[in-house]
């Protein structure tokens, strides 16, 4: 009797395997050389490049580092609230506006190993901020700078106010 159940279990196992292979098959994803352009978000197309560091920006960054006078910091959090026109509303750092939706915030210390968090906001206590998108990254070529891009909901660069939080390890 036990051999009957063993044969029946083996038959059922082979039947399930055969039905799985015949009915569902095995799908193997083939890697593609390039993602289709439709799969890329509209806001991400061609907007990931930072503008070149200007002479004014380099001078400002060096002056901020010299004025900071701090070479090693304990872990610290700093914030900066920036208006849509590129002026600093409150917080730390110096703001430079490059073009539509492109900003740089410079600090008096090296933030290249830090973490950054940015959100679209208003500097006043009124109302909900406009809808949009924001990206933040370390500023290339400036160890004490953070680069921010803001876009409207359609992905077009737009001047939007924001709040930047910087954490240095």
BALUM-758826 format. One record per residue (C-alpha): residue number from 1; residue in one letter; chain; x, y, z. Coordinates in nm, 3 decimals, always signed. Example, Ala and Ser with C-alpha at 12.3 -4.5 7.8 and 13.67 -1.06 7.14 Angstrom:
BEGIN
+-----+-----+-------+---------+---------+---------+
!   n ! res ! chain !       u !       v !       w !
+-----+-----+-------+---------+---------+---------+
!   1 !   A !     A !  +1.230 !  -0.450 !  +0.780 !
!   2 !   S !     A !  +1.367 !  -0.106 !  +0.714 !
+-----+-----+-------+---------+---------+---------+
***
This chain:
BEGIN
+-----+-----+-------+---------+---------+---------+
!   n ! res ! chain !       u !       v !       w !
+-----+-----+-------+---------+---------+---------+
!   1 !   X !     A !  +0.000 !  +0.000 !  +0.000 !
!   2 !   X !     A !  +0.284 !  +0.239 !  +0.080 !
!   3 !   X !     A !  +0.441 !  +0.181 !  -0.263 !
!   4 !   X !     A !  +0.106 !  +0.277 !  -0.420 !
!   5 !   X !     A !  +0.113 !  +0.615 !  -0.244 !
!   6 !   X !     A !  +0.477 !  +0.670 !  -0.338 !
!   7 !   X !     A !  +0.400 !  +0.602 !  -0.704 !
!   8 !   X !     A !  +0.092 !  +0.826 !  -0.686 !
!   9 !   X !     A !  +0.294 !  +1.108 !  -0.525 !
!  10 !   X !     A !  +0.562 !  +1.078 !  -0.792 !
!  11 !   X !     A !  +0.297 !  +1.083 !  -1.066 !
!  12 !   X !     A !  +0.132 !  +1.392 !  -0.920 !
!  13 !   X !     A !  +0.469 !  +1.567 !  -0.888 !
!  14 !   X !     A !  +0.556 !  +1.497 !  -1.252 !
!  15 !   X !     A !  +0.207 !  +1.605 !  -1.363 !
!  16 !   X !     A !  +0.236 !  +1.937 !  -1.179 !
!  17 !   X !     A !  +0.580 !  +1.995 !  -1.325 !
!  18 !   X !     A !  +0.462 !  +1.912 !  -1.677 !
!  19 !   X !     A !  +0.157 !  +2.140 !  -1.648 !
!  20 !   X !     A !  +0.368 !  +2.421 !  -1.509 !
!  21 !   X !     A !  +0.615 !  +2.400 !  -1.795 !
!  22 !   X !     A !  +0.351 !  +2.352 !  -2.064 !
!  23 !   X !     A !  +0.095 !  +2.600 !  -1.937 !
!  24 !   X !     A !  +0.294 !  +2.876 !  -1.778 !
!  25 !   X !     A !  +0.637 !  +2.803 !  -1.905 !
!  26 !   X !     A !  +0.947 !  +2.963 !  -1.768 !
!  27 !   X !     A !  +1.009 !  +3.325 !  -1.854 !
!  28 !   X !     A !  +1.361 !  +3.458 !  -1.867 !
!  29 !   X !     A !  +1.410 !  +3.834 !  -1.884 !
!  30 !   X !     A !  +1.654 !  +3.936 !  -2.153 !
!  31 !   X !     A !  +1.867 !  +4.235 !  -2.059 !
!  32 !   X !     A !  +1.831 !  +4.523 !  -2.299 !
!  33 !   X !     A !  +2.120 !  +4.746 !  -2.396 !
!  34 !   X !     A !  +1.920 !  +5.063 !  -2.348 !
!  35 !   X !     A !  +1.592 !  +5.146 !  -2.175 !
!  36 !   X !     A !  +1.325 !  +5.278 !  -2.410 !
!  37 !   X !     A !  +1.288 !  +5.655 !  -2.400 !
!  38 !   X !     A !  +0.920 !  +5.622 !  -2.303 !
!  39 !   X !     A !  +1.024 !  +5.450 !  -1.978 !
!  40 !   X !     A !  +1.227 !  +5.751 !  -1.867 !
!  41 !   X !     A !  +1.043 !  +6.017 !  -1.670 !
!  42 !   X !     A !  +0.996 !  +6.338 !  -1.868 !
!  43 !   X !     A !  +1.164 !  +6.544 !  -1.595 !
!  44 !   X !     A !  +1.473 !  +6.326 !  -1.603 !
!  45 !   X !     A !  +1.550 !  +6.375 !  -1.973 !
!  46 !   X !     A !  +1.858 !  +6.588 !  -2.023 !
!  47 !   X !     A !  +1.823 !  +6.779 !  -1.695 !
!  48 !   X !     A !  +2.070 !  +6.591 !  -1.479 !
!  49 !   X !     A !  +2.370 !  +6.807 !  -1.567 !
!  50 !   X !     A !  +2.479 !  +7.079 !  -1.328 !
!  51 !   X !     A !  +2.589 !  +7.412 !  -1.473 !
!  52 !   X !     A !  +2.965 !  +7.473 !  -1.465 !
!  53 !   X !     A !  +3.110 !  +7.631 !  -1.153 !
!  54 !   X !     A !  +3.153 !  +8.002 !  -1.217 !
!  55 !   X !     A !  +3.446 !  +8.210 !  -1.093 !
!  56 !   X !     A !  +3.206 !  +8.392 !  -0.858 !
!  57 !   X !     A !  +3.080 !  +8.062 !  -0.718 !
!  58 !   X !     A !  +3.436 !  +7.932 !  -0.664 !
!  59 !   X !     A !  +3.539 !  +8.256 !  -0.485 !
!  60 !   X !     A !  +3.226 !  +8.244 !  -0.271 !
!  61 !   X !     A !  +3.286 !  +7.878 !  -0.179 !
!  62 !   X !     A !  +3.648 !  +7.944 !  -0.078 !
!  63 !   X !     A !  +3.545 !  +8.248 !  +0.126 !
!  64 !   X !     A !  +3.271 !  +8.050 !  +0.303 !
!  65 !   X !     A !  +3.515 !  +7.772 !  +0.392 !
!  66 !   X !     A !  +3.770 !  +8.024 !  +0.519 !
!  67 !   X !     A !  +3.509 !  +8.211 !  +0.721 !
!  68 !   X !     A !  +3.373 !  +7.887 !  +0.867 !
!  69 !   X !     A !  +3.705 !  +7.814 !  +1.033 !
!  70 !   X !     A !  +3.585 !  +7.465 !  +1.124 !
!  71 !   X !     A !  +3.783 !  +7.169 !  +0.998 !
!  72 !   X !     A !  +3.606 !  +6.890 !  +1.186 !
!  73 !   X !     A !  +3.246 !  +6.892 !  +1.295 !
!  74 !   X !     A !  +3.049 !  +6.662 !  +1.516 !
!  75 !   X !     A !  +2.738 !  +6.532 !  +1.345 !
!  76 !   X !     A !  +2.512 !  +6.828 !  +1.284 !
!  77 !   X !     A !  +2.192 !  +6.919 !  +1.103 !
!  78 !   X !     A !  +2.155 !  +7.254 !  +0.926 !
!  79 !   X !     A !  +1.862 !  +7.396 !  +0.734 !
!  80 !   X !     A !  +1.814 !  +7.665 !  +0.474 !
!  81 !   X !     A !  +1.482 !  +7.809 !  +0.353 !
!  82 !   X !     A !  +1.507 !  +7.963 !  +0.005 !
!  83 !   X !     A !  +1.252 !  +8.180 !  -0.177 !
!  84 !   X !     A !  +1.166 !  +8.107 !  -0.540 !
!  85 !   X !     A !  +1.375 !  +8.405 !  -0.656 !
!  86 !   X !     A !  +1.690 !  +8.254 !  -0.499 !
!  87 !   X !     A !  +1.709 !  +8.470 !  -0.186 !
!  88 !   X !     A !  +1.764 !  +8.307 !  +0.151 !
!  89 !   X !     A !  +1.465 !  +8.350 !  +0.382 !
!  90 !   X !     A !  +1.631 !  +8.200 !  +0.690 !
!  91 !   X !     A !  +1.877 !  +7.937 !  +0.801 !
!  92 !   X !     A !  +2.243 !  +7.888 !  +0.720 !
!  93 !   X !     A !  +2.441 !  +7.907 !  +0.399 !
!  94 !   X !     A !  +2.467 !  +8.132 !  +0.098 !
!  95 !   X !     A !  +2.236 !  +8.086 !  -0.201 !
!  96 !   X !     A !  +2.336 !  +8.128 !  -0.566 !
!  97 !   X !     A !  +2.070 !  +8.110 !  -0.838 !
!  98 !   X !     A !  +2.193 !  +7.993 !  -1.180 !
!  99 !   X !     A !  +1.882 !  +7.980 !  -1.396 !
! 100 !   X !     A !  +1.524 !  +7.863 !  -1.398 !
! 101 !   X !     A !  +1.496 !  +7.614 !  -1.113 !
! 102 !   X !     A !  +1.873 !  +7.586 !  -1.054 !
! 103 !   X !     A !  +2.019 !  +7.681 !  -0.716 !
! 104 !   X !     A !  +2.336 !  +7.625 !  -0.518 !
! 105 !   X !     A !  +2.359 !  +7.654 !  -0.139 !
! 106 !   X !     A !  +2.711 !  +7.696 !  +0.002 !
! 107 !   X !     A !  +2.810 !  +7.634 !  +0.362 !
! 108 !   X !     A !  +3.115 !  +7.721 !  +0.571 !
! 109 !   X !     A !  +3.215 !  +7.356 !  +0.597 !
! 110 !   X !     A !  +3.264 !  +7.052 !  +0.376 !
! 111 !   X !     A !  +2.932 !  +6.877 !  +0.309 !
! 112 !   X !     A !  +3.047 !  +6.637 !  +0.036 !
! 113 !   X !     A !  +3.010 !  +6.334 !  +0.268 !
! 114 !   X !     A !  +2.679 !  +6.456 !  +0.409 !
! 115 !   X !     A !  +2.318 !  +6.368 !  +0.344 !
! 116 !   X !     A !  +2.069 !  +6.612 !  +0.192 !
! 117 !   X !     A !  +1.692 !  +6.636 !  +0.202 !
! 118 !   X !     A !  +1.496 !  +6.901 !  +0.014 !
! 119 !   X !     A !  +1.127 !  +6.973 !  -0.020 !
! 120 !   X !     A !  +0.929 !  +7.237 !  -0.204 !
! 121 !   X !     A !  +0.803 !  +7.490 !  +0.049 !
! 122 !   X !     A !  +0.712 !  +7.850 !  +0.117 !
! 123 !   X !     A !  +0.907 !  +8.083 !  +0.342 !
! 124 !   X !     A !  +0.597 !  +8.234 !  +0.499 !
! 125 !   X !     A !  +0.337 !  +8.069 !  +0.719 !
! 126 !   X !     A !  +0.064 !  +8.098 !  +0.460 !
! 127 !   X !     A !  -0.078 !  +7.842 !  +0.232 !
! 128 !   X !     A !  +0.030 !  +7.516 !  +0.078 !
! 129 !   X !     A !  +0.333 !  +7.536 !  -0.155 !
! 130 !   X !     A !  +0.281 !  +7.485 !  -0.528 !
! 131 !   X !     A !  +0.303 !  +7.133 !  -0.667 !
! 132 !   X !     A !  +0.628 !  +7.032 !  -0.829 !
! 133 !   X !     A !  +0.943 !  +6.824 !  -0.812 !
! 134 !   X !     A !  +1.280 !  +6.881 !  -0.648 !
! 135 !   X !     A !  +1.620 !  +6.713 !  -0.682 !
! 136 !   X !     A !  +1.924 !  +6.760 !  -0.461 !
! 137 !   X !     A !  +2.287 !  +6.649 !  -0.501 !
! 138 !   X !     A !  +2.636 !  +6.745 !  -0.387 !
! 139 !   X !     A !  +2.768 !  +7.034 !  -0.597 !
! 140 !   X !     A !  +3.029 !  +6.907 !  -0.840 !
! 141 !   X !     A !  +3.363 !  +7.082 !  -0.789 !
! 142 !   X !     A !  +3.254 !  +7.257 !  -0.470 !
! 143 !   X !     A !  +3.296 !  +7.049 !  -0.151 !
! 144 !   X !     A !  +3.091 !  +7.289 !  +0.060 !
! 145 !   X !     A !  +2.805 !  +7.324 !  -0.190 !
! 146 !   X !     A !  +2.471 !  +7.153 !  -0.254 !
! 147 !   X !     A !  +2.296 !  +7.173 !  -0.594 !
! 148 !   X !     A !  +1.916 !  +7.188 !  -0.610 !
! 149 !   X !     A !  +1.684 !  +7.170 !  -0.914 !
! 150 !   X !     A !  +1.312 !  +7.250 !  -0.898 !
! 151 !   X !     A !  +1.052 !  +7.169 !  -1.165 !
! 152 !   X !     A !  +0.679 !  +7.210 !  -1.203 !
! 153 !   X !     A !  +0.455 !  +6.902 !  -1.216 !
! 154 !   X !     A !  +0.505 !  +6.871 !  -1.592 !
! 155 !   X !     A !  +0.882 !  +6.837 !  -1.542 !
! 156 !   X !     A !  +0.975 !  +7.179 !  -1.680 !
! 157 !   X !     A !  +1.238 !  +7.373 !  -1.479 !
! 158 !   X !     A !  +1.056 !  +7.629 !  -1.264 !
! 159 !   X !     A !  +1.151 !  +7.870 !  -0.985 !
! 160 !   X !     A !  +1.003 !  +7.722 !  -0.667 !
! 161 !   X !     A !  +1.085 !  +7.793 !  -0.304 !
! 162 !   X !     A !  +1.231 !  +7.509 !  -0.102 !
! 163 !   X !     A !  +1.370 !  +7.398 !  +0.232 !
! 164 !   X !     A !  +1.703 !  +7.217 !  +0.240 !
! 165 !   X !     A !  +1.816 !  +7.003 !  +0.534 !
! 166 !   X !     A !  +2.184 !  +6.906 !  +0.546 !
! 167 !   X !     A !  +2.327 !  +6.644 !  +0.777 !
! 168 !   X !     A !  +2.703 !  +6.622 !  +0.817 !
! 169 !   X !     A !  +2.854 !  +6.309 !  +0.972 !
+-----+-----+-------+---------+---------+---------+
***
